[in-house]
Amino acid sequence: MKTILVFLLSSCVLLLSKLARESVKSSQRKCEELLEQVCPTCGSEHLSKNGSTHHGKPKHQCKSCGRQFVLNPTKTIVSKEIKQLIDRLLLERISLRGIARVTQVSWSWLQEYVNQKLARTPRQIRVSENFSGRLTIECDEM
């Protein structure tokens, strides 16, 4: 009988401590969310809720500058280093899906990036007239 009471008492203590920890964690998350609710453009804290995205994340609008944004967006900006790595991998003729896997960017973003780079490349080759020697031109498909 004594062992059953000890077991029940210890179970109650464990449950209460677990509930207390979860309560502290949730209140910490709420405090962090309140601290993070500033406009990414102007830093203002005067925000209003402005609907939600098609994924259900709430959108906010800054009352100071009018910018509309989502707190804690899941999409990230691709850094210059990653773009330089992508440029080098493209020169090595690796497939787009392979590059997307290695650099951890989406295939659709990578396709758009390659299309933009292609649109910026000149279509004509300029050759100087003062060239003496053998001329070798090498063109790759893109």
C-alpha positions as CSV (number, residue, x, y, z in Angstrom):
1,M,0.0,0.0,0.0
2,K,2.8,2.3,0.9
3,T,4.6,1.7,-2.4
4,I,1.4,2.5,-4.4
5,L,1.1,5.8,-2.5
6,V,4.7,6.7,-3.1
7,F,4.4,5.8,-6.8
8,L,1.2,8.0,-7.1
9,L,2.9,10.8,-5.3
10,S,6.0,10.7,-7.4
11,S,3.9,10.6,-10.6
12,C,1.9,13.6,-9.5
13,V,5.2,15.5,-8.8
14,L,6.5,14.6,-12.2
15,L,3.4,15.7,-14.0
16,L,3.3,19.0,-12.1
17,S,6.9,19.7,-12.9
18,K,6.3,18.9,-16.6
19,L,3.3,21.2,-16.7
20,A,5.3,24.0,-15.0
21,R,8.1,23.6,-17.6
22,E,5.7,23.7,-20.5
23,S,4.0,26.8,-19.0
24,V,7.4,28.6,-18.7
25,K,8.4,27.6,-22.2
26,S,5.1,28.9,-23.7
27,S,5.3,32.2,-21.8
28,Q,8.9,32.6,-23.0
29,R,7.8,32.0,-26.6
30,K,5.0,34.6,-26.2
31,C,7.5,37.1,-24.8
32,E,9.9,36.5,-27.7
33,E,7.1,36.9,-30.2
34,L,6.1,40.2,-28.6
35,L,9.8,41.4,-28.8
36,E,10.1,40.4,-32.4
37,Q,7.0,42.2,-33.5
38,V,8.7,45.2,-35.2
39,C,8.7,46.3,-38.8
40,P,11.7,44.9,-40.7
41,T,12.0,48.1,-42.7
42,C,11.6,51.0,-40.2
43,G,11.8,49.2,-36.9
44,S,8.4,50.6,-35.7
45,E,6.3,48.7,-33.2
46,H,3.0,50.2,-34.5
47,L,1.7,47.2,-36.3
48,S,-1.8,45.9,-37.2
49,K,-2.9,42.5,-38.2
50,N,-3.6,42.3,-41.9
51,G,-5.1,38.9,-42.8
52,S,-3.1,35.7,-43.4
53,T,-1.1,34.0,-46.1
54,H,-2.5,31.0,-48.0
55,H,-0.4,28.8,-45.6
56,G,-2.3,30.3,-42.6
57,K,0.6,32.5,-41.2
58,P,-0.7,35.9,-40.0
59,K,0.3,39.0,-42.0
60,H,1.1,42.3,-40.4
61,Q,1.2,45.9,-41.7
62,C,3.3,48.7,-40.3
63,K,1.3,51.8,-39.5
64,S,4.4,54.0,-39.9
65,C,5.7,53.0,-43.4
66,G,2.9,50.8,-44.7
67,R,5.0,47.7,-45.3
68,Q,3.2,44.4,-45.2
69,F,5.1,41.4,-43.9
70,V,5.0,38.0,-42.1
71,L,6.8,37.5,-38.8
72,N,9.4,34.7,-38.8
73,P,9.2,34.0,-42.6
74,T,10.1,30.5,-43.8
75,K,11.8,31.8,-46.9
76,T,15.3,33.0,-46.6
77,I,17.5,35.2,-48.7
78,V,20.2,33.5,-50.7
79,S,23.6,34.9,-49.7
80,K,26.3,36.2,-52.1
81,E,28.5,33.2,-51.2
82,I,25.9,30.7,-52.2
83,K,25.2,32.6,-55.5
84,Q,29.0,32.6,-56.2
85,L,29.1,28.8,-55.5
86,I,26.1,28.4,-57.8
87,D,27.9,30.3,-60.6
88,R,31.0,28.1,-60.2
89,L,28.8,24.9,-60.3
90,L,27.0,26.1,-63.4
91,L,30.4,26.4,-65.1
92,E,31.1,22.8,-64.2
93,R,28.0,21.8,-66.1
94,I,26.3,20.1,-63.1
95,S,22.6,19.6,-63.4
96,L,20.2,22.2,-61.9
97,R,18.7,19.6,-59.5
98,G,22.1,18.6,-58.3
99,I,23.1,22.2,-57.7
100,A,19.8,22.8,-55.9
101,R,20.4,19.8,-53.6
102,V,24.0,20.8,-52.8
103,T,23.3,24.5,-52.1
104,Q,19.9,23.8,-50.4
105,V,17.9,26.2,-52.6
106,S,14.7,25.4,-54.3
107,W,14.8,24.2,-57.9
108,S,12.3,26.9,-59.0
109,W,14.4,29.6,-57.4
110,L,17.5,28.3,-59.1
111,Q,15.7,28.1,-62.5
112,E,14.6,31.7,-62.1
113,Y,18.2,32.7,-61.1
114,V,19.7,31.0,-64.2
115,N,17.0,32.6,-66.5
116,Q,17.9,36.1,-65.1
117,K,21.6,35.5,-65.6
118,L,21.0,34.4,-69.2
119,A,18.9,37.5,-69.9
120,R,21.8,39.7,-68.6
121,T,24.4,38.0,-70.8
122,P,25.3,39.8,-74.1
123,R,24.3,38.2,-77.3
124,Q,27.1,39.4,-79.4
125,I,30.8,38.7,-79.1
126,R,33.2,41.7,-79.4
127,V,36.6,40.9,-80.9
128,S,39.4,43.5,-81.0
129,E,40.9,44.3,-84.3
130,N,44.5,44.5,-83.0
131,F,44.7,40.8,-82.3
132,S,47.7,39.0,-83.8
133,G,47.9,35.2,-83.7
134,R,45.5,32.4,-83.6
135,L,41.9,33.0,-82.6
136,T,40.0,30.3,-80.8
137,I,36.3,30.8,-79.8
138,E,34.6,28.3,-77.6
139,C,30.8,28.5,-77.0
140,D,28.8,26.3,-74.7
141,E,25.1,25.8,-74.7
142,M,23.2,27.1,-71.6
